[in-house]
Amino acid sequence: MEQQQHQLTNCSTWSTAPKLHHLLLQNPQRIAFSNARRQKPNQKKKSLNWRMRGFGNEAPVLVVKASNGGAGTDVVETAVVDRPKLRRFQVFQGHPSPFGATTRDGGVNFAVYSANAVSVTLCLITLSDLEEDKVTEQLSLDPLTNKTGNVWHVFLKGDFKDTLYGYKFEGKFSPEEGLYYDSSKIVLDPYAKAVIRRGEYGKLSPDGNYWPQMAGTVPSFDDEFDWEGDLPLKYPQKDLIIYEIHVRGFTRHESSMAELPGTYHGLVEKLDHLKELGINCIELMPCHEFNELEYFGYNSVLGDYKVNFWGYSTVNYFSPMIRYSSAGIRNCGRDAINEVKFLIKEAHKRGIEVIMDVVFNHTAEGNENGPILSFRGADNSIYYMLAPKGEFYNYSGCGNTFNCNHPVVRQFIVDCLRYWVTEMHVDGFRFDLASIMTRGSSLWDATNVYGVPIEGDLLTTGTPLANPPLVDMISNDPILHGVKLIAEAWDTGGLYQVGMFPHWGIWSEWNGKYRDTVRQFIKGTDGFSGALAECLCGSPNLYQEGGRRPWNSINFVCAHDGFTLADLVTYNNKHNLANGEDNNDGESHNNSWNCGQEGEFVSISVKKLRKRQMRNFIVCLMVSQGVPMIFMGDEYGHTKGGNNNTYCHDNYINYFRWDKKEESSLDFFRFCCLMTKFRQECESLGLNDFPTAERLQWHGHAPGVPDWSERSRFVAFTLMDSVKRELYIAFNASHLPATITLPERPGYRWDPLVDTSKPAPFDFLSSDLPGRDIAVKQYAHFLDANLYPMLSYSSIILFLSPVDDP
């Protein structure tokens, strides 16, 4: 008590201090109140709180309040109360920052935001008690000693081995006011670093509950990981070749022969495949904690069960998806965190950057009928975009919309991104439905923003903002400014911002217009030759005026959502019956072409044409300025049977087929590997700026005479390259063959490299190809005449060589 006595006797401001000291020494278990009045003439009204910090579990709390009692008299109210006791922990006041559970000073500090809760209880739960839905110990936080502003906090010392935590929030349950407080619910801390309950993917809890009680992991001073000096690769974005990948789907199929299939470790086992393909950046489909059983139900079509396979329904943004790890909930999820770190470290060792697909547009809590898991229980009116009567705005198409531009929410998002960069070493982020991040928050009105109303101000919730605060914060953050930032620049509310996303010069975009244009042109639709030329140049029509570069365009033909590359040339229509929704789900406008017959069982000529079209798409992707992105499995021609919305299938439909990859190793897979290598070798195919006439010239069937007419299906160009001298690249998307005249280059000849109309392996005449010289001689009589014959639906690449070369 000596330190207590010292603090009390030196509190000379209050004449009651000696009396309180006496009360403490006489009976520290009692609650004592003392009022003292002092005459303070001509003094303004004031209010002051003074609290004595805790000194161990036995120390009572001294609370002193001063307020004006009227008639110029101050009233000093004091209270001596026992500090709450826990069996295993010492309890202290704690600190309001940082948010979450943080190790410091030999203990753990807990801090959580809630502006509208009237009381908060910290729940501590052992792993064994969690299985039985029990709370091991709980601590009600005192709004006087454990609250600063709208942050509730407490500091504990003790043994946290195998300990988890959550919160109970008490307040109004009033959906019409946007409040969903329910003190019977234990909710997750939004800042929890690991979320624990089920450890095995797809396995229900013993009672069959799809949403069993979850809890967050309490951090430990023993949490360590050996990064072995790992540092960011920091590739210039113009040099990237991105591969969109699903962690579980990549190695889950039995043909992967992975030791730990369907896990982060399993992906590590197969990183060399990506290296062989020429990939230097992987984009992980959602790996934040989500509940794969969210849509769980029997699927009578396939005789299995539907799950949330893709993972675009986040439960917690700081926690990795625990059930993608081989460790599961072992060591309270810490081993799972280390598995993700191991994946990133091993990818970096192989020269592969790691980008995360993040879903900050909505959460798994859905609309008013959804579960109370975390954000809704802590402060629904803050974290979600609400209408005046509490209804949920649904710009995400998933029931709710994250209130991204609210000050608290945008700080949360920035904190989360910083964590994944600094603690987990990721290299960047792709933001799902990123246009939602540009919409005004529920607090977005002139008075809130500027302090005063503005006459005629019509800005309402959800209005697109020219300078959205969240995007501003991310773009100018000293940590996040240097990582890759990629926006999916649209949302389901009709806000389409491709080419117009607020970018601060550093944001890239999934270029959906590139996808649509290339699909239309390659399948032979009239009127797209000029649009294809824009795509080949990095879409300057979209990005140049705003000051961006070709690398701000992420070029793709296929992604997880929609047809695979093989299905794009096999089906005219979606075939989604396996989803159990009578083929009513999924996009109906795919810009696909089945090459004359629907489905897989077709004539040999149709199969050959499909292979040719697949090669055409890869050639276009690899010779376009900008950043190419390949979807997992497209490198061998993975099919989903025409299903363009496979979100619910944890089966062969979504699994990478390693046996099929091996079958394709000397065919399409070889072609893809050679095309990525060719792109990386050419200085001109990853420019930092848009090509000018000094470097690029357009051609038609004759040199220098391009045809941009509505009916033209032919695009050709030459490109100066410091490594390859000059390239000639042409696309004939017509159903008719053409003999083209090549540009004359005195002292040089055009040598063939790629012709997609040729069967493998002569579709790409690599230098090590057996019989290459014989194949080249077959072109000789045409090339000697400066001509080249192109079949229908084909593309070619030629390069310039001196005539005296052997």
C-alpha positions in Angstrom: 0.0 0.0 0.0 3.0 2.3 0.1 2.6 3.3 -3.5 -1.1 3.9 -3.0 -0.5 6.0 0.1 2.1 8.1 -1.8 -0.4 8.8 -4.6 -3.2 9.7 -2.2 -1.2 11.9 0.1 0.2 13.8 -2.9 -3.3 14.5 -4.3 -3.3 17.9 -2.6 -6.0 19.3 -4.8 -8.6 17.4 -2.8 -9.0 18.1 0.9 -10.7 14.7 1.2 -7.7 12.7 0.3 -6.5 12.0 3.9 -10.1 10.8 4.8 -10.1 8.5 1.8 -6.7 7.2 2.7 -8.0 6.4 6.2 -11.0 4.6 4.7 -8.8 2.5 2.4 -6.6 1.4 5.3 -9.6 0.8 7.7 -11.7 -1.3 5.3 -10.7 -1.6 1.7 -13.6 -4.0 1.0 -16.3 -1.4 1.7 -17.7 1.2 -0.7 -17.4 4.7 0.8 -18.8 7.9 -0.4 -17.8 11.4 0.7 -19.1 14.8 -0.2 -17.1 17.9 0.5 -18.2 21.4 -0.3 -15.9 24.3 -0.9 -16.8 27.9 -1.7 -15.5 28.9 -5.2 -16.8 32.3 -6.0 -16.7 33.5 -9.6 -15.4 30.2 -10.9 -16.7 28.6 -14.0 -18.5 25.3 -14.0 -16.0 22.4 -14.3 -15.9 18.6 -14.3 -12.8 16.5 -13.5 -12.2 12.8 -13.1 -9.2 11.4 -11.3 -8.6 7.7 -11.1 -6.1 5.7 -9.2 -4.4 3.0 -11.4 -4.6 -0.6 -10.2 -1.7 -2.2 -8.3 -2.4 -5.9 -8.5 -5.6 -7.9 -8.0 -6.1 -6.8 -4.4 -6.0 -3.1 -4.9 -9.3 -1.2 -4.7 -10.1 1.6 -7.1 -10.3 5.2 -6.1 -12.6 7.4 -8.2 -12.8 11.1 -7.6 -15.3 13.3 -9.4 -15.6 17.0 -9.2 -18.6 18.9 -10.6 -20.4 22.2 -9.9 -23.1 21.8 -7.3 -24.8 25.1 -8.0 -24.7 28.4 -6.1 -21.0 28.6 -6.7 -20.2 25.5 -4.7 -18.2 22.6 -6.0 -19.2 19.1 -5.0 -16.5 16.5 -4.7 -17.7 12.9 -4.9 -15.4 10.0 -4.2 -15.9 6.3 -4.3 -13.7 3.5 -3.2 -14.6 0.2 -4.9 -13.0 -3.2 -5.2 -11.2 -4.0 -8.4 -12.8 -7.0 -10.1 -11.1 -10.3 -9.3 -10.3 -13.1 -11.8 -8.9 -16.4 -10.8 -5.9 -16.4 -13.2 -5.3 -12.7 -13.9 -4.4 -9.4 -12.4 -6.6 -6.6 -13.6 -5.5 -3.1 -14.5 -7.1 -0.1 -16.2 -5.5 -0.6 -19.6 -4.9 1.7 -22.6 -7.2 2.8 -25.4 -4.7 2.0 -28.1 -3.8 0.1 -30.1 -7.1 -1.6 -30.8 -7.3 -5.4 -30.4 -5.4 -7.6 -28.0 -1.7 -6.6 -27.7 1.1 -7.9 -25.6 2.9 -5.2 -23.6 4.5 -4.7 -20.2 4.3 -8.3 -19.2 0.6 -8.7 -20.0 -2.1 -8.2 -22.6 -4.0 -5.0 -23.3 -7.5 -5.3 -24.7 -9.1 -2.4 -26.5 -12.3 -2.4 -28.5 -14.4 0.4 -30.1 -18.1 0.8 -29.4 -19.8 4.2 -29.4 -23.3 3.0 -28.5 -22.8 0.2 -26.0 -23.7 1.0 -22.4 -21.6 -1.8 -21.0 -18.9 -4.2 -22.2 -17.8 -7.5 -20.8 -14.5 -9.2 -21.7 -15.0 -12.9 -22.0 -12.0 -15.2 -21.5 -12.5 -18.8 -22.8 -10.3 -21.9 -22.7 -10.2 -24.1 -25.8 -12.1 -26.9 -23.8 -14.8 -24.5 -22.6 -15.2 -23.1 -26.2 -16.1 -26.6 -27.3 -18.9 -26.6 -24.7 -20.0 -23.1 -25.4 -18.9 -21.9 -21.9 -17.2 -18.7 -20.8 -14.3 -19.5 -18.5 -14.0 -16.1 -16.9 -15.6 -12.7 -17.6 -14.8 -9.2 -16.6 -17.3 -6.3 -16.8 -15.5 -3.2 -17.8 -16.1 -0.1 -15.7 -17.2 2.9 -17.9 -15.3 5.1 -15.5 -12.0 3.4 -15.3 -12.0 1.2 -18.5 -13.3 3.6 -21.1 -11.7 6.5 -22.9 -13.9 8.2 -25.4 -15.6 5.4 -27.2 -12.9 2.9 -26.6 -13.3 0.2 -23.9 -10.1 -1.2 -22.5 -8.5 -3.3 -19.8 -5.0 -4.7 -19.1 -4.5 -8.2 -17.7 -1.5 -10.1 -16.4 -1.5 -13.8 -15.9 -1.3 -17.2 -17.7 -3.0 -16.9 -21.1 -2.0 -20.4 -22.3 -4.7 -21.8 -24.6 -6.9 -18.8 -23.8 -9.3 -17.2 -26.3 -11.4 -14.1 -25.9 -14.5 -12.3 -27.1 -16.8 -9.5 -25.9 -20.4 -9.1 -24.8 -21.9 -5.7 -25.6 -25.0 -4.4 -23.8 -27.2 -1.7 -25.3 -30.4 -1.1 -27.2 -31.7 -3.7 -29.6 -33.5 -1.4 -32.0 -33.1 -2.3 -35.7 -35.0 0.8 -36.8 -32.2 2.8 -35.2 -29.5 0.5 -36.6 -28.7 -1.0 -33.2 -28.4 -4.8 -32.7 -27.0 -5.2 -29.2 -27.6 -8.5 -27.6 -25.7 -9.2 -24.4 -26.3 -12.9 -24.7 -24.0 -13.0 -27.7 -20.2 -13.3 -27.5 -18.9 -11.5 -30.5 -15.4 -11.4 -32.1 -13.1 -8.5 -31.7 -12.8 -7.0 -35.2 -9.0 -6.8 -34.5 -8.6 -10.4 -33.4 -5.5 -12.0 -35.1 -6.9 -15.5 -35.3 -10.5 -16.8 -35.1 -10.9 -20.2 -33.5 -13.7 -22.8 -33.4 -13.8 -25.4 -36.2 -10.3 -26.6 -37.2 -11.2 -28.9 -40.1 -12.6 -27.6 -43.5 -16.2 -28.5 -44.2 -16.8 -30.3 -40.9 -19.8 -29.3 -38.9 -19.6 -28.8 -35.1 -20.8 -31.9 -33.1 -24.3 -30.3 -32.6 -24.6 -29.6 -36.4 -24.4 -25.9 -35.9 -23.2 -24.0 -39.0 -22.3 -21.0 -36.9 -20.8 -22.3 -33.6 -19.5 -19.9 -31.1 -16.1 -18.4 -32.2 -13.4 -16.6 -30.2 -10.2 -14.7 -30.9 -6.7 -15.8 -30.0 -5.0 -14.0 -27.2 -1.5 -13.0 -28.4 1.6 -14.5 -26.7 5.0 -13.2 -26.0 6.3 -16.4 -27.5 4.8 -15.7 -30.9 7.8 -15.8 -33.2 8.6 -16.6 -36.8 11.9 -16.9 -38.5 11.6 -14.8 -41.7 15.2 -15.6 -42.6 15.8 -12.1 -43.7 12.8 -12.0 -46.0 12.4 -8.6 -47.7 9.8 -7.3 -50.2 10.7 -8.1 -53.8 9.4 -4.8 -55.0 9.1 -5.7 -58.7 8.1 -2.8 -60.9 4.4 -3.5 -61.6 5.0 -3.3 -65.4 7.0 -6.5 -65.1 4.4 -8.6 -63.3 2.6 -11.7 -64.6 -0.2 -12.4 -62.1 -1.8 -15.8 -61.4 -5.2 -15.8 -59.6 -5.2 -18.8 -57.4 -7.4 -20.6 -54.9 -5.4 -22.0 -52.0 -7.6 -25.0 -51.3 -8.5 -25.7 -55.0 -4.9 -25.7 -56.2 -3.9 -28.9 -54.5 -7.0 -30.5 -53.2 -7.5 -33.0 -56.1 -5.9 -36.4 -55.5 -3.8 -35.9 -58.6 -1.8 -33.2 -56.9 0.0 -35.9 -54.8 0.6 -33.1 -52.3 1.6 -34.2 -48.8 -0.8 -31.7 -47.3 -3.5 -31.1 -50.0 -5.7 -28.1 -49.9 -3.6 -26.1 -47.5 -1.1 -23.3 -47.5 1.7 -25.9 -47.2 0.2 -27.7 -50.2 0.5 -24.6 -52.2 4.1 -24.3 -51.2 4.7 -27.8 -52.5 3.5 -26.7 -56.0 5.2 -23.2 -56.2 7.7 -24.6 -58.7 4.9 -25.2 -61.2 4.2 -21.4 -61.1 7.9 -20.7 -61.5 7.9 -23.0 -64.6 4.9 -21.2 -66.0 6.7 -17.8 -65.7 4.5 -16.4 -62.9 6.1 -13.8 -60.6 3.1 -12.8 -58.7 0.2 -14.8 -57.2 -3.1 -13.2 -56.3 -4.7 -15.3 -53.5 -8.5 -15.6 -53.6 -9.9 -14.6 -50.1 -7.8 -16.0 -47.3 -9.3 -13.9 -44.5 -11.4 -16.0 -42.1 -14.7 -16.9 -43.5 -17.3 -19.7 -42.9 -17.3 -22.2 -45.7 -20.5 -23.7 -44.2 -22.4 -20.4 -44.7 -24.4 -21.8 -47.6 -24.2 -25.4 -46.4 -27.0 -27.6 -47.8 -27.5 -30.8 -49.7 -27.1 -30.4 -53.5 -29.4 -33.1 -55.1 -27.9 -32.4 -58.5 -24.4 -33.6 -57.6 -25.3 -35.6 -54.5 -22.9 -33.5 -52.3 -23.1 -30.4 -50.2 -22.9 -26.8 -51.2 -20.3 -24.6 -49.4 -18.9 -21.1 -49.7 -15.9 -22.2 -51.7 -14.7 -18.8 -53.0 -14.7 -17.1 -49.6 -16.1 -13.7 -50.5 -17.9 -13.4 -47.2 -15.4 -12.3 -44.5 -15.9 -13.0 -40.8 -12.6 -11.4 -39.7 -10.1 -9.4 -41.7 -7.0 -9.8 -39.5 -7.2 -13.6 -39.1 -6.1 -15.9 -41.9 -8.5 -18.6 -43.0 -7.6 -21.2 -40.3 -9.0 -24.2 -42.2 -6.7 -23.6 -45.1 -3.9 -24.6 -42.8 -2.7 -28.1 -42.0 -2.4 -27.0 -38.3 -6.0 -26.0 -37.9 -6.7 -24.6 -34.5 -3.5 -26.1 -33.0 -1.7 -23.7 -30.7 -4.8 -21.5 -30.8 -4.3 -20.7 -34.5 -0.8 -19.4 -34.1 0.6 -22.3 -36.2 -1.9 -21.4 -38.9 -0.6 -17.8 -38.9 2.9 -19.2 -39.3 1.8 -21.4 -42.2 0.7 -18.3 -44.1 4.0 -16.6 -43.3 5.9 -19.7 -44.5 3.9 -19.6 -47.8 4.8 -16.0 -48.4 8.5 -16.5 -47.4 8.8 -19.5 -49.8 7.1 -17.6 -52.6 9.5 -14.8 -52.2 12.5 -17.2 -52.3 11.2 -18.3 -55.7 10.9 -14.7 -56.9 7.1 -14.7 -56.6 5.2 -11.8 -55.0 2.0 -12.4 -53.1 -1.1 -10.2 -53.5 -4.3 -10.8 -51.3 -7.8 -10.5 -52.6 -9.6 -8.5 -49.9 -13.3 -8.0 -49.4 -13.9 -4.8 -47.6 -17.2 -4.1 -49.3 -19.4 -6.4 -47.1 -19.1 -9.0 -44.4 -20.6 -12.4 -43.5 -23.2 -10.8 -41.2 -25.5 -10.1 -44.1 -28.7 -8.1 -43.7 -31.1 -7.8 -40.8 -31.7 -11.6 -40.9 -28.0 -12.4 -40.7 -26.0 -13.6 -37.7 -24.4 -11.3 -35.0 -20.7 -12.3 -35.2 -18.5 -9.2 -34.7 -19.1 -5.8 -36.3 -22.9 -5.9 -35.8 -22.6 -6.8 -32.1 -19.9 -4.2 -31.4 -21.6 -1.2 -33.2 -23.8 -2.0 -36.2 -24.6 1.7 -36.9 -20.9 2.5 -37.3 -19.7 -0.5 -39.4 -22.5 -0.7 -41.9 -24.1 1.7 -44.3 -27.6 2.3 -43.1 -30.7 4.1 -44.3 -32.5 6.5 -41.9 -34.8 3.8 -40.6 -32.0 1.3 -40.1 -32.3 -0.6 -43.3 -29.1 -2.0 -44.8 -27.8 -0.5 -48.1 -26.8 -3.4 -50.3 -24.4 -2.1 -52.9 -22.5 -5.4 -52.5 -25.4 -7.7 -53.5 -24.6 -9.7 -50.3 -27.0 -8.1 -47.8 -24.9 -5.3 -46.3 -22.4 -2.7 -47.3 -19.3 -1.9 -45.1 -19.4 1.7 -44.1 -15.9 2.3 -45.5 -15.6 6.0 -45.4 -16.7 6.4 -41.8 -13.7 7.6 -39.8 -13.6 4.6 -37.5 -14.1 2.1 -40.3 -11.5 3.6 -42.6 -9.0 3.6 -39.8 -9.8 -0.1 -39.2 -9.2 -0.9 -42.9 -5.9 0.9 -43.0 -4.8 -0.8 -39.7 -5.7 -4.2 -41.2 -3.8 -3.6 -44.5 -0.8 -2.4 -42.5 -0.8 -5.5 -40.4 -0.8 -7.8 -43.5 2.1 -5.8 -45.0 4.3 -5.4 -41.9 3.5 -8.7 -40.0 2.7 -11.0 -42.9 4.9 -9.6 -45.6 2.3 -9.5 -48.4 3.1 -7.4 -51.4 -0.2 -5.9 -52.2 -4.0 -6.2 -52.4 -6.7 -6.6 -54.9 -9.9 -5.0 -53.6 -13.2 -6.8 -54.4 -16.0 -4.4 -55.5 -13.7 -1.5 -54.8 -16.2 1.1 -56.0 -18.0 0.7 -52.7 -14.9 2.2 -51.0 -15.6 5.4 -52.9 -19.2 5.8 -51.7 -20.2 8.3 -49.0 -20.6 6.8 -45.5 -23.8 7.0 -43.3 -22.2 10.0 -41.6 -21.4 11.7 -44.9 -23.2 15.1 -44.7 -21.9 18.6 -44.9 -22.2 19.3 -41.2 -20.3 16.2 -40.3 -17.5 16.8 -42.8 -17.2 20.6 -42.8 -18.7 21.5 -39.5 -21.5 23.6 -41.0 -24.3 22.8 -43.5 -23.9 23.8 -47.1 -26.8 25.4 -48.9 -28.1 23.1 -51.6 -26.0 20.1 -50.4 -27.6 17.0 -51.8 -24.9 14.5 -50.9 -26.5 11.4 -49.4 -25.4 8.0 -48.1 -23.8 6.0 -50.8 -23.0 8.9 -53.1 -19.8 8.4 -55.1 -17.1 10.7 -53.8 -14.5 12.3 -56.1 -11.9 12.1 -53.3 -13.0 9.3 -51.0 -11.2 9.5 -47.6 -10.5 5.8 -47.4 -8.8 5.7 -50.8 -6.9 8.9 -49.9 -5.7 7.4 -46.6 -4.5 4.2 -48.3 -2.9 6.0 -51.2 -0.9 8.4 -49.0 -0.2 6.0 -46.1 3.6 5.8 -45.5 3.5 2.0 -45.4 0.8 1.2 -48.0 1.9 3.8 -50.6 4.6 1.4 -51.8 2.6 -1.8 -52.2 0.5 -3.0 -55.2 -3.1 -1.6 -55.0 -5.6 -3.1 -57.5 -9.2 -2.1 -57.6 -12.1 -4.1 -59.0 -13.6 -0.8 -60.1 -17.3 -1.6 -60.0 -20.0 -2.8 -57.6 -23.5 -4.4 -57.8 -25.2 -1.0 -57.2 -24.3 0.1 -60.8 -21.2 2.1 -60.0 -18.8 1.2 -62.8 -15.5 3.1 -62.6 -13.1 1.3 -64.9 -10.8 4.0 -66.1 -12.2 6.4 -63.5 -11.4 5.0 -60.1 -9.8 7.6 -57.8 -6.2 6.6 -58.1 -3.7 9.1 -56.8 -1.4 7.8 -59.6 -0.8 4.4 -57.9 -4.0 2.4 -58.1 -4.4 -0.2 -60.9 -7.7 -1.7 -62.0 -9.0 -5.0 -63.2 -9.7 -3.9 -66.7 -13.1 -5.4 -67.4 -13.3 -3.5 -70.7 -10.1 -5.3 -71.9 -11.8 -8.6 -71.1 -14.9 -7.8 -73.0 -13.2 -6.3 -76.0 -10.7 -9.1 -76.4 -13.4 -11.8 -76.2 -15.5 -10.0 -78.8 -12.7 -9.5 -81.2 -11.1 -13.0 -81.0 -14.4 -14.7 -81.6 -14.9 -12.6 -84.7 -17.4 -9.9 -83.8 -17.5 -7.0 -86.2 -16.6 -3.5 -85.0 -13.9 -4.3 -82.5 -10.6 -3.8 -84.4 -10.1 -0.3 -83.1 -11.0 -1.2 -79.6 -8.5 -4.1 -79.7 -5.8 -1.7 -80.8 -6.4 0.3 -77.6 -6.2 -2.8 -75.5 -2.9 -3.8 -77.1 -1.5 -0.4 -76.2 -2.5 -0.6 -72.5 -5.8 1.1 -72.9 -4.6 4.7 -73.1 -8.3 5.7 -73.8 -9.0 4.8 -70.2 -5.8 5.7 -68.4 -3.7 8.2 -70.2 -5.8 11.3 -69.6 -5.8 10.7 -65.9 -2.0 10.5 -65.7 -1.7 6.8 -65.4 0.4 4.3 -67.2 -0.1 1.0 -69.1 0.7 -0.9 -65.9 -2.4 0.6 -64.2 -4.4 -1.8 -66.4 -4.6 -5.4 -65.1 -5.4 -7.3 -68.3 -7.4 -10.5 -68.1 -9.6 -12.7 -70.3 -10.8 -15.0 -67.5 -11.0 -14.9 -63.7 -12.6 -17.0 -61.0 -16.0 -15.5 -61.7 -17.2 -16.6 -65.2 -16.1 -19.1 -67.8 -12.7 -20.6 -67.8 -10.6 -20.2 -70.9 -11.5 -23.6 -72.2 -15.2 -23.1 -71.5 -15.0 -19.7 -73.2 -14.4 -21.5 -76.5 -16.7 -24.5 -75.7 -20.0 -23.0 -74.6 -22.3 -20.3 -76.0 -24.5 -20.5 -72.9 -23.9 -21.0 -69.2 -24.6 -24.5 -67.8 -25.1 -23.9 -64.0 -27.5 -26.7 -63.2 -25.0 -28.2 -60.8 -25.5 -25.2 -58.5 -29.1 -26.3 -57.8 -30.6 -23.0 -58.8 -32.2 -24.1 -62.1 -29.5 -22.3 -64.1 -30.9 -18.9 -63.0 -27.6 -17.8 -61.3 -24.5 -16.5 -63.0 -23.9 -14.1 -65.8 -25.8 -14.7 -69.1 -23.7 -12.4 -71.3 -20.3 -14.1 -71.6 -19.1 -13.0 -75.0 -18.2 -16.7 -75.6 -18.3 -18.8 -78.7 -18.4 -22.6 -78.9 -16.7 -22.7 -82.3 -19.7 -24.3 -83.9 -20.9 -27.0 -81.5 -22.0 -26.8 -77.9 -20.2 -28.9 -75.3 -17.2 -31.2 -75.1 -18.3 -34.0 -77.4 -17.7 -32.5 -80.8 -15.9 -33.1 -84.1 -12.1 -33.1 -84.4 -12.2 -29.9 -86.5 -14.1 -28.0 -83.8 -11.7 -29.2 -81.2 -8.7 -28.0 -83.3 -10.4 -24.6 -83.7 -10.9 -24.3 -80.0 -7.3 -25.0 -79.3 -6.4 -22.3 -81.8 -8.7 -19.8 -80.1 -7.2 -20.5 -76.7 -3.8 -19.8 -78.1 -5.1 -16.6 -79.6 -6.3 -15.4 -76.2 -2.9 -16.2 -74.6 -1.0 -14.4 -77.4 -3.2 -11.3 -77.1 -2.8 -11.3 -73.3 1.0 -11.6 -73.5 1.6 -9.0 -76.2 -0.6 -6.3 -74.7 0.8 -3.4 -72.7 -0.3 -3.6 -69.1 -0.1 -6.4 -66.6 -1.4 -9.8 -67.7 -3.3 -12.0 -65.3 -4.0 -15.8 -65.8 -6.6 -17.7 -63.9 -5.7 -20.9 -62.2 -6.0 -23.9 -64.5 -6.3 -22.0 -67.7 -2.7 -22.9 -68.5 -3.8 -26.5 -69.2 -7.4 -25.8 -70.3 -9.4 -26.6 -67.1 -13.1 -27.0 -67.7 -15.9 -26.4 -65.3 -18.4 -27.9 -67.7 -19.8 -24.5 -68.7 -20.5 -23.5 -65.2 -19.7 -19.8 -64.8 -20.6 -19.4 -61.2 -18.9 -22.1 -59.2 -18.9 -20.3 -55.9 -20.5 -23.3 -54.0 -18.5 -26.3 -55.2 -15.8 -28.0 -53.1 -15.2 -30.7 -55.7 -13.6 -31.5 -59.0 -15.3 -28.6 -60.7 -13.0 -26.1 -58.9 -10.0 -28.3 -58.3 -6.8 -27.9 -60.3 -6.3 -31.1 -62.2 -2.7 -32.0 -62.1 -3.3 -35.1 -64.2 -4.7 -32.9 -67.0 -1.8 -30.5 -66.6 0.6 -33.4 -67.3 -1.4 -34.4 -70.4 -1.0 -30.8 -71.6 2.6 -30.5 -70.8 3.7 -30.8 -74.4 0.7 -29.0 -75.8 -1.1 -26.0 -74.4 0.8 -25.8 -71.2 4.1 -25.7 -73.1 2.7 -22.9 -75.3 1.7 -20.8 -72.2 5.1 -21.3 -70.7 6.9 -20.2 -73.8 4.6 -17.1 -74.3 5.2 -15.9 -70.7 9.0 -16.4 -71.2 8.8 -14.5 -74.5 7.0 -11.6 -72.9 9.7 -11.4 -70.1 12.5 -11.4 -72.7 11.0 -8.6 -74.8 11.8 -5.1 -73.5 8.9 -3.7 -75.5 6.1 -5.9 -74.0 6.1 -4.2 -70.6 6.6 -0.6 -71.3 6.4 2.1 -68.5 4.5 4.4 -70.8 2.1 4.1 -73.7 3.8 3.3 -77.1 4.2 6.1 -79.6 4.5 6.1 -83.4 8.3 6.0 -83.0 8.0 2.5 -81.5 4.8 1.1 -82.9 3.3 1.1 -86.4 -0.1 -0.3 -87.4 -0.6 -2.4 -90.5 -3.4 -4.1 -92.4 -3.1 -6.8 -95.1 -0.6 -4.4 -96.6 2.1 -2.6 -94.6 1.2 0.8 -93.1 -2.5 0.5 -94.2 -4.5 -0.5 -91.1 -8.2 -1.2 -91.5 -10.3 0.3 -88.7 -13.6 -0.1 -90.5 -16.7 -1.6 -88.8 -16.3 -4.9 -90.7 -12.5 -5.3 -90.2 -11.4 -8.4 -88.2 -7.7 -8.0 -88.8 -5.2 -6.1 -86.6 -1.4 -6.1 -87.1 1.4 -4.0 -85.8 5.2 -3.8 -85.6 7.0 -3.0 -82.4 10.6 -1.9 -82.0 12.3 -4.0 -79.3 15.8 -3.4 -78.0 16.3 -7.2 -77.5 14.4 -8.7 -80.5 15.1 -5.8 -82.9 11.5 -5.6 -84.1 8.4 -7.8 -83.8 5.5 -8.3 -86.2 2.3 -9.3 -84.5 -1.0 -10.0 -86.3 -4.5 -11.2 -85.4 -6.9 -12.6 -88.1 -10.3 -13.1 -86.4 -12.0 -13.6 -89.7 -13.6 -16.9 -90.8 -11.5 -16.4 -94.0 -7.8 -17.0 -94.4 -5.6 -14.1 -95.6 -2.2 -13.7 -97.2 -0.5 -10.6 -95.8 2.3 -8.5 -97.0 5.0 -7.9 -94.5 6.9 -4.6 -94.1 10.1 -4.5 -96.0 13.3 -4.2 -93.8 16.4 -4.1 -96.1 19.2 -6.3 -94.8 16.9 -8.3 -92.6 14.3 -11.0 -92.9 11.2 -11.9 -90.9 11.6 -15.2 -89.0 8.5 -17.1 -87.8 8.1 -17.7 -84.0 4.4 -18.1 -83.2 1.6 -19.3 -85.4 -1.5 -20.4 -83.5 -2.9 -22.3 -86.5 -0.1 -24.8 -86.3 -0.4 -28.0 -84.2 1.8 -28.3 -81.1 4.7 -28.2 -80.9 5.0 -26.1 -84.1 2.7 -23.4 -82.7 5.8 -22.0 -81.0 9.1 -22.5 -82.8 11.4 -22.3 -79.7 15.1 -22.5 -80.3 15.4 -26.0 -78.7 12.5 -27.5 -80.8 13.6 -30.7 -82.7 12.9 -30.2 -86.4 12.7 -26.4 -86.0 14.8 -25.8 -89.1 12.6 -28.0 -91.2 9.5 -26.1 -90.0 11.1 -22.8 -90.8 11.9 -23.9 -94.3 8.2 -24.5 -94.9 7.7 -20.8 -94.6 10.7 -19.8 -96.7 9.1 -19.3 -100.1 6.5 -17.0 -98.6 8.9 -15.1 -96.5 11.3 -14.7 -99.4 8.5 -12.9 -101.1 7.8 -10.8 -98.0 4.4 -12.6 -97.5 2.8 -14.8 -94.9 -0.3 -16.9 -95.1 -2.7 -16.7 -92.1 -5.5 -19.2 -91.6 -8.8 -18.0 -90.2 -8.9 -17.4 -86.5 -5.2 -17.3 -86.0 -2.4 -15.0 -84.7 1.3 -14.8 -85.5 4.5 -13.4 -84.1 7.5 -12.8 -86.3 10.9 -11.3 -85.4 13.5 -9.6 -87.4 16.9 -11.2 -88.1 19.9 -10.1 -90.3 19.9 -11.8 -93.6 23.5 -13.1 -93.1 22.4 -15.1 -90.0 22.6 -18.9 -90.7 
